[in-house]
Amino acid sequence: MTFLWPWALPLLLAAPALAAAYLWQLRRRRRKAVRHPDVSLVRAAAPPSRRWRRHAPVALVLLALALLGLAGARPQVEAAVPMRERAVIMAVDVSASMCATDVDPNRLTAAQQAVRRFVSRQDQETRIGLVVFSGFAQLAVAPTTDRQPLLEAIDSLTTGRGTVIGAAILKSVDAIAEINPDVAPASVDDPAGLMPGGPVTSGVSPTPSAPGGPGGAGSPGSPGGQARAGGTVPEIVVLLTDGANTRGVSPQAAAKVAAARGVRVYPIGYGTTRPVSLVCTRQQLGGIEHSLPRWGGPGTRGSDGRSFLVIDEPALKEVANTTGGQYFRASSADQLQGVLDDLPAKVEGERRQVEVSPALAGLGLLAVLGAVGLSVRWRVFP
C-alpha cells in the first residue's frame, strides 16, 4: 500500500488519543461512584444492560476516526483490471492462404465462426476492434461496444494478396491510441519512415477516426501522446495469421513499437503444414478469384525460400515475448475456438495503483452512523 498524501498519516493518532481519553474518563467515573448501602436498589432502578453495550458506540467512533484518518492519506493498492474494462483488437489475416481447406470448410470460414463466437461471448463493456490484413492492414471497425458492426464486418471478410503482419500490429497500436491517451500512435517512433524492414507505415491504410474523433483536448492521436515508459496498458491485440510476413515492416520491429507502449500482442498461428487446395466462396475471394495459387506453387515463396503459406512461428513467438503476450498454436477449427474461449483467463490483467480512500471514507461514515444509532438505541435512561 502506498499513500499520495503521507503527511496526513498523523491524523491516525486521533483514534488512540480518543481511546486514552475514554479510558481515563472511565477510571475517573469509578472514583466518583455513588456509595449506597443497598446496591440492589440502584440495579432495580436501571433497565437490564450488558457491559459491552456501553463501549460499542465508542468503539465505532474510534474505528471511524481510524478509517477517516487513513482515507485522508489517500492510500493506493495494486489491483488487476478486469477483462470487461479492457479493449481487444482482433487482427485477422485475410490473405489468399486463408482459403486453404486443411480446416473444414476452409480456414477463413472457420476463423470467422470462431471470431464471431469470441466477440459474442465478451462482456458488453469490453470494447472490441477489428483489423484485417493481407497486402495492407486496415482498421475495419474501431474499438466499440456495439457488436452489430463487428459481426457484420466479420461476415463480409474477403481475401487479398500478401501478408503484412508487422503493419497489422502497427495498425492495431494506432487503433488503441485512438481510445487510450497513454498510448502514442505508431508513427511517433519513426516519423521519417526509417525503421528497419521498411517504413513504419508501409502496408498500413489510413486510420478512420474512432467514435468522437481525434483532435480534441487530450486526444490520444494528438502530438501530446507519448510512448509508455514501462508497464502495460489494459488494451491487447489478438493476432490471427496462417502465414509469414511478405513485405513492409517486420513483425519483430513492429513488436518493439507495441512493447514501448505497453501493448501486449497474443499471436495465434493457424492452420496445418500439409499441402492442400485453396478454395473460397465467391464472396471470400474478393478480387483474386481468377488466379488462386496452389499450396507451394509459384509466387508462394520469398527470396529466403520460406513459403508464405506456412506459419512463421519463430517470428510470432518473438512478437509474443517482446510484448509480454503469449503465442498459441491452432491446427484445427476446434483448437482455434478453444484458444479464443480460454484467452480471457490466460490474459494477465494489468496491475495498476487504485486509490481506496473513497471506500475507506464510506466505511468511516457508516461507522459514525452506527455509533449514533447504537447510542440512541441502547441509552440507559430515557
Buried (B, 14 or more C-beta within 10 A) or exposed (E): EEBEEEEBBEBBEBBEEBBEEBEEEEEEEEEEEEEEEEEEEEEEEEEEEEEEBEEBBBBBBBBBBBBBBBBBBBBBEEEEBBBEBBBBBBBBBBBBBBBBBBBEEBBBBBBBBBBBEBBEEBEEEBBBBBBBBBBBBBBBBBBBBEBEEBBEBBEEBBBBBBBBBBBBBBBBBBBBBBBBBBBBBBBBBBEEEEBEBBBBBBBBBEBEEBEEEBEEEEBBBBEEBEBBEEEBBBBBBBBBBBBBBBBBBBBBBBBBBBBBBBBBBBBBBBBBEEEBEBEBEEEBBBEBBEEBBEBEEEEBBEEEEBBBBBBBEEBBBBBBEBBBBBBBBBBBBEBBBBBBEEBBEEBEBBEBEEBBBEEBBEBBBBBBEBBEEBBEEBEEEE
